[in-house]
Amino acid sequence: MPLIRVLPIDIRNRIAAGEVIERPASVVKELIENAIDAGATDIRIDVLRGGKRLIRVSDNGAGMDREDALLCFEPHATSKLSKEEDLFDIRTLGFRGEALPSISSVARVKLITGLRGTASGVSVDIEGGEVKETRDSSVAGTTFEVRNLFFNTPARKKFLKSDNTEFIHILDTVTKEALSHFAICFTLSQESGETMSLPAASGFRERILQIYGGEFLKGLTEVQASIEEMRLEALVSKAEHFRKGKSHQFLFINLRPVRDPALSHAVYQSFEGILPHDRHPVFFLFLEMNPKTVDFNVHPAKREVRFADREAIYRFVLHAVRDEVKKERSGFTAPFAEPATRTVAASSSPMYPPLAEQTDRTFVAEDMELSYQPLHPFIYLGDTFIALSGKGGLTLIDHHAAHERILYERFLKSINQASLRLLFPEQVKLSPKECRAVLSNLELLQEFGIEVEDFGHDTVIVRSIPEALQGADMRGILADAASAVLEGDSPGRPLREAIAARVACHSSVRGKNILTQEELSVLLSDLQKTEHPDQCPHGRPTRIFYSLDDLKKMFKRK
């Protein structure tokens, strides 16, 4: 008796579902992309209990006739491929023919569809992959309902997270699709009402404005480049708008949201010498290329791609972004671009006042002479490091890291203390995912003296802040707090500490802010009073000490 046998179709579909349908957000992605491929200009998504109880995606696309409505649930049935060559010239978002049969095998499904321009349509009910009922229905476009996901695969169902977590994944999925398809209207609703409503936009920039707001958009610089069969349109961080996390990094290849470590690395390399080691750039990369030079048929969930010439694409992205970064930085680097014979006193940059106005500090930077006077108690090295001579040696201080440590411990020790009431409350626009994370942790933010209220449409009102946050970037603070909620800074670190570390980073003294003698004295005194003065909340050193013996060894003295 043979030991090898062909698995039944229902088991095969469930195996495929395990690869394609990981969670409710996977269903939403597949159904949205089918709607886009059908030519929809208006897509509505309704979910209950984070998509576990119900996912409904409705569109005004081309629709299907009765025959196609039944065929679409057959394994590997698709209208998007007809011959082998089509596998290497993919011009649609869906192509494998696995999604719908996989979804219908692990859920209760209703498909209501009709061809655009006709009065008749069809309604199909499927449970666990088996057609239960088919009847006529008058509808144009398509509505796809998925109820009780994984009802017949309890082992899969138990791995789903909380309703809130699953809904955040759905928000993330809809956001990605909306970013890459700016001409389509997207609406997302749940039990509590409409969560996202995006009208058609004129371009990628306007879509980012709709989702993240004007303040966020101001922190981005635009990149456009093209060579041969490749074109890049991107928005990337300006130098002062780096983030603590990677939650605002998007890559789209021919409008598909994908992940590619090499191209992400190209963006990081574009900021070489500018990007601090504990910061991350924001980027939205929209890359168009000949479909024959990229293989989308690599990952069942279509998250990864394979390029015919990865090195050429890497260089293209690297040079395009780097050139724009250099232009954006030219205004800041101009004061340092003069010949070395020019002294600090001749500098006209408001960031670096003439030497005559400097009574207690001196600066050292590339292409600038070191004007050192023995009476000065400290020297600035660049715009963030301080060299301080003291008994027994030399101390190098990172004033930003030092201030982070001070504020971090103050925030943790001043829980539930009085905050500063804003005379003019500040409106802050967030992404839908960020807004949900913030609104689900209002009490925790209140402990830090940040009073926030829901204003609707992914906007919050900030009414009170701790005194240390006056003048700080509130959007950046709330976005980073949301990232701490969504990602967590490190294993085992309580959420309160993670948020305190990110808030302290935003409100601490920044590079370019040169301290006076009095300010430095206060900083050093406050640092010494902290429990862990030698490290910032993220583990970076705040100060490094070189003894006279260390210095002698460096100079080969005995």
LINFEN-V514401 format. One record per backbone hydrogen bond with DSSP energy under -0.5 kcal/mol. CO is the residue of the C=O (numbers start at 1). NH is the residue of the N-H. Records with the same first field share a line. If there is no record, write none. Layout:
CO = NH  NH
This chain:
8 = 12
9 = 13
10 = 14
11 = 15
12 = 16
13 = 17
14 = 18
15 = 19
16 = 19  20
17 = 21
20 = 22
23 = 26  27
24 = 28
25 = 29
26 = 30
27 = 31
28 = 32
29 = 33
30 = 34
31 = 35
32 = 36
33 = 37
34 = 38
35 = 40
36 = 39
38 = 62
41 = 185
42 = 60
43 = 187
44 = 58
45 = 189
46 = 56
48 = 51  53  54
49 = 52
52 = 149
53 = 148
54 = 48
55 = 146
56 = 46  58
57 = 144
58 = 44
59 = 142
62 = 116
65 = 69
66 = 70
67 = 71
68 = 72
70 = 73
71 = 74
74 = 77
76 = 78
83 = 86
84 = 87
85 = 88
86 = 89
97 = 76  77
98 = 102
99 = 103
100 = 104
101 = 105
102 = 106
103 = 106
104 = 129
106 = 150  151
107 = 109  128
108 = 147
109 = 126
110 = 112  145
111 = 124
112 = 143
113 = 122
114 = 141
115 = 118
121 = 137
122 = 113
123 = 135
124 = 111
125 = 132  133
126 = 109
127 = 130
130 = 127
133 = 125
135 = 123
137 = 121  139
141 = 114
142 = 59
143 = 112  145
144 = 57
145 = 110
146 = 55
147 = 108
148 = 151
150 = 153
153 = 156  157
154 = 158
156 = 159
157 = 160
162 = 166
163 = 167
164 = 168
165 = 169
166 = 170
167 = 171
168 = 172
169 = 173
170 = 174
171 = 175
172 = 176
173 = 177
174 = 178
175 = 179
176 = 180
177 = 181
181 = 184
182 = 201
185 = 43
186 = 198
187 = 45
188 = 195  196
189 = 47
190 = 193
193 = 190
196 = 188
197 = 199
198 = 186
203 = 207
204 = 208
205 = 209
206 = 210
207 = 211
208 = 212  213
209 = 213
213 = 217
214 = 218
215 = 219
216 = 219
217 = 220
219 = 238
221 = 236
223 = 234
225 = 232
227 = 230
229 = 290
230 = 227
231 = 288
232 = 225
233 = 286
234 = 223
235 = 284
236 = 221
238 = 241
239 = 242
243 = 280
246 = 249
248 = 283
250 = 285
251 = 258
252 = 254  287
253 = 256
256 = 253  258
260 = 264
261 = 265
262 = 266
263 = 267
264 = 268
265 = 269
266 = 270
267 = 271
268 = 271
269 = 272
271 = 274  275
274 = 276
276 = 279
280 = 243
282 = 237
283 = 250
284 = 235  286
285 = 252  287
286 = 233  288
287 = 254
288 = 231
290 = 293
291 = 294
293 = 308
294 = 296
295 = 306
296 = 298  299
299 = 302
303 = 259
304 = 298  299
306 = 295
307 = 310
309 = 313
310 = 314
311 = 315
312 = 316
313 = 317
314 = 318
315 = 319
316 = 320
317 = 321
318 = 322
319 = 323
320 = 324
321 = 325
322 = 326
323 = 327
324 = 328
325 = 329
326 = 330
327 = 330
329 = 332  333
330 = 334
333 = 336  337
334 = 337
339 = 342
342 = 369
343 = 346
344 = 347
349 = 352
354 = 357
355 = 358
357 = 359
362 = 380
363 = 371
364 = 382
365 = 368
369 = 371
370 = 372
373 = 376
377 = 389
379 = 387
380 = 364  382
381 = 384  385
383 = 512
384 = 399
385 = 381
386 = 388  397
387 = 379
388 = 395
390 = 393
392 = 548
393 = 390
394 = 546
395 = 388
396 = 544
397 = 386  399
398 = 402
399 = 403
400 = 404
401 = 405
402 = 406
403 = 407
404 = 408
405 = 409
406 = 410
407 = 411
408 = 412
409 = 413
410 = 414
412 = 415
414 = 417
419 = 421
420 = 465
423 = 425
426 = 462
428 = 460
431 = 435
432 = 436
433 = 437
434 = 438
435 = 439
436 = 440
438 = 441
439 = 442
441 = 445
442 = 446
443 = 447
444 = 448
445 = 448  450
446 = 449
447 = 416
449 = 451
450 = 452
451 = 463  464
453 = 461
456 = 459
458 = 430
459 = 455  456
460 = 428  462
461 = 453  463
462 = 426
463 = 422
464 = 451
465 = 420
466 = 469
467 = 470
469 = 472
472 = 474
473 = 477
474 = 478
475 = 479
476 = 480
477 = 481
478 = 482
479 = 483
480 = 484
481 = 485
482 = 486
483 = 487  488
484 = 488
490 = 493
492 = 494
494 = 498
495 = 499
496 = 500
497 = 501
498 = 502
499 = 503
500 = 504
501 = 505
502 = 506
503 = 507
504 = 508
510 = 513
512 = 514
516 = 520
517 = 521
518 = 522
519 = 523
520 = 524
521 = 525
522 = 526
523 = 527
524 = 528
525 = 529
527 = 530
532 = 535
534 = 542  543
536 = 539
540 = 536
542 = 398
544 = 396
545 = 547
546 = 394
547 = 551
548 = 552
549 = 553
550 = 554
551 = 555
552 = 557
553 = 556
